[in-house]
Amino acid sequence: MSSIRLGEIGKISMCKRILKSQTNEFSGIPFYKISTFGGTPTVYIDEKIYREYKEKYSYPKKGDILISAAGTIGKTVIFDGEDSYFQDSNIVWIENDESKVTNQFLYYFLQTNPFITTNGSTIKRLYNDNLRDTKIPNVPSIQQQNQITDILGTLDKKIQTNNQINQELEAMAKTLYDYWFVQFDFPDQNGKPYKSSGGKMVYNPELKREIPEGWGVEKLENLGTIVGGSTPTKSISDNFTKGGEGYSWITPNDLSNNKGNKFIKNGEIDVTVRGLKDAGLKLYPEGTVLMSSRAPVGYLAISTKEITTNQGFKSFIPDKKYGKNYIYYTLQNNLKVIEQHASGSTFKEISATVLKDITIIQPNLDIVKKFEEKVSSINSYIKVNEEQKQELTQVRDWLLPMLMNGQVKAE
């Protein structure tokens, strides 16, 4: 095995520059800026410009590894070949010779975050020279590259499958909530959809809409006990620990990193007994529904163990008449209203006082009980899949650098 610079496997390319005046927000060919790279485009370019530029200038081929050179440095997307265009200099690719390094091997090598400066600090901008000079330290044969990427690809496919299953299960649970508590087609005494089957609806002046007979109005505080959190003194290192050795302490950033998952067990760091005392923190039980109340408002998760949080939360302990699943979906359904009640000049935040007073529908408790039972089984599958996904991700992330540098050989 010998090392090779990325500049030796192919030239660095980028799309022709697109001016802001050439974009629109409505129709055409998706144009990915660095802010939407790997996500959903917000602007488009005219198809005529796209065809002309694609023919005249550099354009990636299907399978090429697109690399972010700004923003989140080194973020990668495997180009799917679909009609789209990319922001020049901010999104680049290597026209790699696959007889030396395959696209898949290059993709996994780039996941090791090899872009560092000589002093070891992460760079803020990835220039072409940075890319050209980046070394793959041990380049195996094409056969070995394929064996390595087969192992990592199998793990990634399983992770992706778990994600897809969970998305479908989550859609089922949300649809059930909407069907029962928004459209009011919960099963009536005969098992038929209530509203669609002519169930009596009564106008509610406070909600300014019709609701099922016997249902009422209540405040968000009726869902459960609303609790906050705080941050221990950061200058005292004994207040914090890592590796699951302390008490789970969750921040809004942890929920951001946990995006795509419904459940949360640990944050990036834990607090110690000293940290709990220092900040006057209380531990909240498993099943507490966490809702970030600032920066930003509205990230949701359900705790799978005893946890505590920083001050960026208004969390709901399901200790009243409702279960965690009904609380979770009711908050999700009312997020727009909650966000509208947030205030602040630097960043939006919703106070406990304001949150508690937001008006919501008070449903029939028997219907809530039936909903909780149905969704509990769905969420059990989601939770198991999330745990398995996290385990697979840990295995992949552990194997990745060792396979790349030859410490472990793929057989």
C-alpha positions as CSV (number, residue, x, y, z in Angstrom):
1,M,0.0,0.0,0.0
2,S,1.3,3.4,-0.9
3,S,0.0,6.9,-0.2
4,I,-1.5,9.1,-3.0
5,R,-2.5,12.7,-3.1
6,L,-6.1,13.5,-4.2
7,G,-4.6,15.7,-6.9
8,E,-3.0,12.6,-8.4
9,I,-6.3,10.8,-9.0
10,G,-8.0,13.6,-10.9
11,K,-8.5,17.3,-11.3
12,I,-10.7,19.4,-9.1
13,S,-13.8,20.6,-10.9
14,M,-16.8,22.9,-10.3
15,C,-19.8,24.1,-12.1
16,K,-19.9,27.4,-14.0
17,R,-20.8,30.4,-11.8
18,I,-24.5,31.2,-11.5
19,L,-25.5,34.8,-10.7
20,K,-28.2,35.5,-8.2
21,S,-30.1,37.3,-11.0
22,Q,-30.2,34.0,-12.9
23,T,-32.1,32.2,-10.1
24,N,-35.7,32.2,-9.1
25,E,-37.8,30.7,-6.3
26,F,-40.5,29.0,-8.4
27,S,-39.5,26.7,-11.2
28,G,-36.8,25.3,-13.4
29,I,-33.7,23.1,-12.6
30,P,-32.9,22.8,-8.9
31,F,-29.9,24.9,-8.0
32,Y,-28.0,23.9,-4.8
33,K,-26.3,26.6,-2.9
34,I,-23.9,25.7,0.0
35,S,-26.8,26.4,2.4
36,T,-29.0,23.7,0.8
37,F,-26.3,21.2,-0.2
38,G,-27.5,17.8,0.7
39,G,-31.0,19.1,1.4
40,T,-33.9,20.7,-0.4
41,P,-33.2,23.4,-2.9
42,T,-34.9,26.8,-2.5
43,V,-34.0,28.3,-5.8
44,Y,-34.0,27.2,-9.5
45,I,-32.3,28.1,-12.8
46,D,-33.7,28.3,-16.3
47,E,-33.5,25.0,-18.1
48,K,-32.0,26.7,-21.2
49,I,-29.1,28.0,-19.0
50,Y,-28.7,24.6,-17.4
51,R,-28.4,22.8,-20.8
52,E,-26.0,25.4,-22.2
53,Y,-23.7,25.4,-19.1
54,K,-23.8,21.6,-18.8
55,E,-22.6,21.2,-22.4
56,K,-20.0,24.0,-22.3
57,Y,-18.5,23.7,-18.8
58,S,-17.6,21.2,-16.2
59,Y,-20.4,19.1,-14.9
60,P,-20.3,16.0,-12.6
61,K,-21.1,12.5,-13.8
62,K,-23.4,10.1,-12.0
63,G,-21.5,8.6,-9.0
64,D,-19.1,11.5,-8.6
65,I,-18.6,12.7,-5.0
66,L,-19.6,16.3,-4.5
67,I,-17.7,18.0,-1.7
68,S,-18.7,21.1,0.2
69,A,-15.8,23.6,0.3
70,A,-17.5,26.1,2.5
71,G,-20.0,26.0,5.4
72,T,-19.7,22.4,6.7
73,I,-16.3,21.6,5.3
74,G,-16.0,18.2,3.6
75,K,-19.7,17.3,3.6
76,T,-20.3,14.8,0.8
77,V,-23.1,13.9,-1.5
78,I,-23.0,11.1,-4.1
79,F,-24.3,12.7,-7.3
80,D,-27.4,10.8,-8.4
81,G,-27.3,12.1,-12.0
82,E,-30.6,13.9,-11.8
83,D,-31.0,17.3,-13.4
84,S,-29.5,19.8,-11.0
85,Y,-26.8,22.5,-10.7
86,F,-24.3,23.4,-8.0
87,Q,-22.8,26.6,-6.6
88,D,-19.3,27.2,-8.1
89,S,-16.2,27.0,-5.8
90,N,-18.4,26.2,-2.8
91,I,-19.3,22.7,-4.2
92,V,-16.6,20.8,-6.0
93,W,-15.7,17.3,-7.1
94,I,-12.7,15.3,-8.1
95,E,-12.7,13.8,-11.6
96,N,-11.1,10.7,-10.2
97,D,-9.5,7.9,-12.2
98,E,-11.4,4.9,-10.9
99,S,-8.6,2.6,-12.0
100,K,-6.7,4.1,-9.0
101,V,-9.4,5.0,-6.5
102,T,-13.1,4.1,-6.9
103,N,-15.9,6.6,-6.2
104,Q,-17.1,4.5,-3.3
105,F,-13.7,4.3,-1.7
106,L,-13.2,8.0,-2.1
107,Y,-16.6,8.6,-0.6
108,Y,-15.7,6.7,2.6
109,F,-12.2,8.2,2.8
110,L,-13.8,11.6,2.8
111,Q,-15.9,10.6,5.8
112,T,-12.7,10.4,7.9
113,N,-12.6,14.2,7.7
114,P,-9.0,14.4,6.4
115,F,-9.0,18.1,5.9
116,I,-6.8,19.7,8.6
117,T,-4.2,22.4,8.6
118,T,-0.6,21.9,9.7
119,N,-1.4,23.1,13.2
120,G,-4.1,20.6,13.5
121,S,-7.1,23.0,13.5
122,T,-10.1,22.4,11.3
123,I,-10.0,24.7,8.2
124,K,-12.9,27.1,7.6
125,R,-12.6,27.0,3.8
126,L,-11.5,24.2,1.6
127,Y,-9.4,25.5,-1.3
128,N,-8.4,23.5,-4.3
129,D,-4.8,23.2,-3.0
130,N,-6.1,21.8,0.3
131,L,-7.9,19.1,-1.7
132,R,-5.0,18.3,-4.1
133,D,-2.6,18.0,-1.2
134,T,-4.8,15.8,1.0
135,K,-3.2,12.3,1.1
136,I,-4.9,8.9,1.2
137,P,-2.3,7.3,3.4
138,N,-2.7,3.7,2.3
139,V,-4.3,3.0,-1.0
140,P,-5.3,-0.7,-1.3
141,S,-5.8,-2.5,-4.6
142,I,-9.1,-2.0,-6.4
143,Q,-10.2,-5.5,-5.2
144,Q,-9.5,-4.6,-1.6
145,Q,-11.2,-1.2,-2.1
146,N,-14.3,-3.0,-3.2
147,Q,-14.2,-5.4,-0.2
148,I,-13.8,-2.4,2.2
149,T,-16.7,-0.5,0.6
150,D,-18.9,-3.6,0.5
151,I,-18.5,-3.9,4.3
152,L,-19.2,-0.2,5.0
153,G,-22.0,-0.1,2.3
154,T,-23.8,-3.1,3.9
155,L,-23.9,-1.2,7.3
156,D,-25.0,2.0,5.6
157,K,-27.8,0.1,3.7
158,K,-29.1,-1.4,7.0
159,I,-29.0,2.1,8.6
160,Q,-30.9,3.5,5.6
161,T,-33.5,0.7,5.8
162,N,-34.1,1.4,9.5
163,N,-34.5,5.1,8.7
164,Q,-37.1,4.3,5.9
165,I,-39.0,1.9,8.2
166,N,-39.1,4.5,11.0
167,Q,-40.3,7.2,8.6
168,E,-43.2,5.0,7.5
169,L,-44.1,4.0,11.1
170,E,-43.9,7.7,12.1
171,A,-46.2,8.7,9.2
172,M,-48.7,6.0,10.4
173,A,-48.7,7.4,14.0
174,K,-49.0,11.0,12.9
175,T,-51.8,10.1,10.4
176,L,-53.7,8.3,13.2
177,Y,-53.4,11.4,15.4
178,D,-54.6,13.7,12.6
179,Y,-57.4,11.4,11.7
180,W,-58.7,11.2,15.3
181,F,-57.9,14.5,16.9
182,V,-57.8,17.0,13.9
183,Q,-60.4,15.6,11.5
184,F,-62.4,14.0,14.4
185,D,-62.8,10.7,12.6
186,F,-62.0,8.6,15.7
187,P,-64.0,5.3,16.0
188,D,-67.5,5.9,17.3
189,Q,-69.5,3.4,19.3
190,N,-70.1,1.3,16.2
191,G,-66.4,1.5,15.2
192,K,-67.2,3.9,12.3
193,P,-65.4,7.3,11.7
194,Y,-67.2,9.8,14.0
195,K,-67.5,12.9,12.0
196,S,-67.8,11.2,8.6
197,S,-70.6,9.1,9.9
198,G,-72.6,12.0,11.1
199,G,-71.4,12.3,14.7
200,K,-72.7,15.5,16.4
201,M,-70.4,18.5,16.2
202,V,-70.8,21.6,18.4
203,Y,-69.4,25.1,17.7
204,N,-66.9,26.1,20.3
205,P,-66.6,30.0,20.6
206,E,-63.2,29.8,22.3
207,L,-61.6,27.7,19.5
208,K,-63.8,29.3,16.9
209,R,-64.5,25.9,15.3
210,E,-66.8,22.9,15.6
211,I,-65.6,20.1,17.8
212,P,-67.2,16.7,18.8
213,E,-70.0,16.9,21.3
214,G,-68.7,16.2,24.8
215,W,-65.2,17.5,23.9
216,G,-64.0,20.8,25.5
217,V,-61.1,23.2,25.8
218,E,-58.1,23.2,28.1
219,K,-54.6,24.7,28.4
220,L,-51.3,23.2,27.4
221,E,-50.4,22.9,31.1
222,N,-53.0,20.2,31.5
223,L,-51.0,17.9,29.3
224,G,-48.4,17.3,32.1
225,T,-46.1,19.1,34.5
226,I,-44.0,21.6,32.6
227,V,-40.4,21.8,33.8
228,G,-37.3,23.7,32.7
229,G,-33.6,23.2,33.4
230,S,-30.3,25.0,33.8
231,T,-26.6,24.8,33.2
232,P,-23.9,24.0,35.9
233,T,-20.9,26.4,36.1
234,K,-18.9,25.5,33.1
235,S,-15.6,26.7,34.6
236,I,-15.8,23.8,37.1
237,S,-14.8,20.7,35.2
238,D,-16.1,18.4,38.0
239,N,-19.6,19.4,37.1
240,F,-19.4,17.5,33.8
241,T,-18.4,14.1,32.5
242,K,-18.6,12.0,29.3
243,G,-19.2,8.4,28.3
244,G,-22.5,7.8,30.1
245,E,-20.8,8.0,33.5
246,G,-23.0,10.8,34.9
247,Y,-26.6,11.9,34.5
248,S,-28.0,12.6,31.0
249,W,-28.1,16.4,30.4
250,I,-29.8,17.4,27.2
251,T,-29.3,20.7,25.3
252,P,-31.2,22.0,22.2
253,N,-28.1,21.2,20.2
254,D,-28.4,17.5,21.2
255,L,-31.9,17.5,19.8
256,S,-30.6,19.1,16.6
257,N,-28.0,16.4,16.3
258,N,-30.7,13.8,17.2
259,K,-32.9,15.1,14.3
260,G,-34.6,12.2,12.5
261,N,-35.0,10.3,15.8
262,K,-38.0,10.5,18.1
263,F,-36.3,9.2,21.2
264,I,-33.2,10.4,23.1
265,K,-31.1,8.8,25.8
266,N,-28.0,10.9,26.2
267,G,-26.6,14.2,25.2
268,E,-23.0,15.0,24.2
269,I,-22.0,15.5,27.8
270,D,-23.4,14.4,31.1
271,V,-23.6,16.1,34.5
272,T,-22.2,14.8,37.7
273,V,-23.8,14.7,41.2
274,R,-21.8,17.9,41.8
275,G,-23.2,19.4,38.6
276,L,-26.8,18.6,39.6
277,K,-26.3,20.4,42.9
278,D,-24.4,23.3,41.4
279,A,-27.3,24.1,39.0
280,G,-30.1,23.0,41.3
281,L,-31.1,20.4,38.6
282,K,-33.8,17.9,39.0
283,L,-34.0,14.6,37.2
284,Y,-37.1,13.9,35.1
285,P,-38.5,10.4,34.5
286,E,-38.3,8.2,31.5
287,G,-41.0,9.2,29.0
288,T,-40.6,12.9,29.6
289,V,-41.4,14.8,26.4
290,L,-38.7,17.3,25.7
291,M,-39.4,20.5,23.8
292,S,-36.8,23.1,23.0
293,S,-38.1,26.5,24.0
294,R,-35.3,28.6,22.4
295,A,-32.6,28.5,19.7
296,P,-34.8,27.1,18.2
297,V,-38.4,26.6,19.5
298,G,-40.0,23.3,18.9
299,Y,-37.5,20.5,18.6
300,L,-39.2,17.4,20.2
301,A,-38.0,14.1,21.7
302,I,-39.1,11.5,24.2
303,S,-36.6,10.5,26.9
304,T,-35.9,6.8,27.2
305,K,-34.3,7.1,30.6
306,E,-34.1,9.5,33.6
307,I,-32.7,12.9,32.3
308,T,-32.3,16.5,33.0
309,T,-31.8,19.5,30.6
310,N,-30.3,22.9,30.3
311,Q,-32.5,26.1,30.4
312,G,-33.4,25.8,26.7
313,F,-36.4,23.5,27.4
314,K,-39.9,23.4,28.5
315,S,-40.5,19.7,29.0
316,F,-43.7,17.9,29.8
317,I,-43.7,15.1,32.5
318,P,-46.7,12.8,31.7
319,D,-47.9,12.7,35.3
320,K,-51.5,13.9,34.7
321,K,-54.2,12.3,32.6
322,Y,-52.3,11.9,29.3
323,G,-49.5,9.6,28.1
324,K,-46.3,10.6,26.5
325,N,-47.4,9.7,22.9
326,Y,-50.5,11.9,23.1
327,I,-48.5,14.7,24.6
328,Y,-45.8,14.4,21.9
329,Y,-48.2,14.6,18.9
330,T,-50.4,17.3,20.5
331,L,-47.3,19.5,20.9
332,Q,-46.2,18.7,17.4
333,N,-49.7,19.6,16.1
334,N,-49.6,22.9,18.0
335,L,-46.0,23.9,17.1
336,K,-47.0,26.8,14.8
337,V,-49.2,28.3,17.6
338,I,-46.4,27.8,20.1
339,E,-43.8,29.4,17.8
340,Q,-46.2,32.4,17.3
341,H,-46.3,33.0,21.0
342,A,-42.5,33.0,21.3
343,S,-40.8,36.4,21.6
344,G,-37.3,38.0,21.8
345,S,-35.1,40.3,19.9
346,T,-31.9,38.2,19.7
347,F,-33.6,34.8,19.4
348,K,-37.2,33.7,19.9
349,E,-38.0,32.0,23.2
350,I,-41.3,30.9,24.8
351,S,-41.7,31.3,28.6
352,A,-43.4,28.8,30.8
353,T,-46.1,31.3,31.7
354,V,-47.1,31.9,28.1
355,L,-46.8,28.2,27.1
356,K,-49.0,27.0,29.9
357,D,-51.8,29.4,28.8
358,I,-52.1,28.2,25.2
359,T,-55.5,26.8,24.5
360,I,-56.0,23.3,23.0
361,I,-58.8,20.9,22.5
362,Q,-59.8,18.7,25.4
363,P,-60.6,15.3,23.9
364,N,-62.6,12.3,25.2
365,L,-60.2,10.4,27.5
366,D,-61.4,7.0,26.3
367,I,-60.3,8.0,22.7
368,V,-57.0,9.2,24.1
369,K,-56.5,5.8,25.8
370,K,-57.2,3.9,22.6
371,F,-54.8,6.2,20.7
372,E,-52.1,5.7,23.3
373,E,-52.4,1.9,23.1
374,K,-52.2,1.8,19.3
375,V,-49.3,4.3,19.0
376,S,-47.3,2.6,21.9
377,S,-46.9,-0.5,19.8
378,I,-45.7,1.6,16.8
379,N,-43.3,3.6,18.9
380,S,-41.9,0.4,20.4
381,Y,-40.8,-0.6,16.9
382,I,-39.4,2.9,16.2
383,K,-37.4,2.8,19.5
384,V,-35.9,-0.6,18.7
385,N,-35.0,0.6,15.2
386,E,-33.4,3.8,16.5
387,E,-31.3,1.8,19.0
388,Q,-30.2,-0.6,16.3
389,K,-29.4,2.2,14.0
390,Q,-27.2,3.9,16.7
391,E,-25.3,0.6,17.3
392,L,-24.7,0.1,13.6
393,T,-23.6,3.7,13.2
394,Q,-21.1,3.2,16.1
395,V,-19.8,0.0,14.5
396,R,-19.4,1.7,11.1
397,D,-17.7,4.8,12.6
398,W,-15.3,2.5,14.5
399,L,-14.5,0.4,11.5
400,L,-14.2,3.3,9.0
401,P,-10.8,4.8,10.0
402,M,-9.2,1.4,10.6
403,L,-10.3,0.0,7.2
404,M,-9.1,3.2,5.5
405,N,-5.6,3.2,7.1
406,G,-5.1,-0.6,6.8
407,Q,-5.3,-1.4,10.5
408,V,-8.1,-3.9,9.8
409,K,-8.2,-5.9,6.5
410,A,-11.4,-6.7,4.7
411,E,-11.6,-10.3,3.8
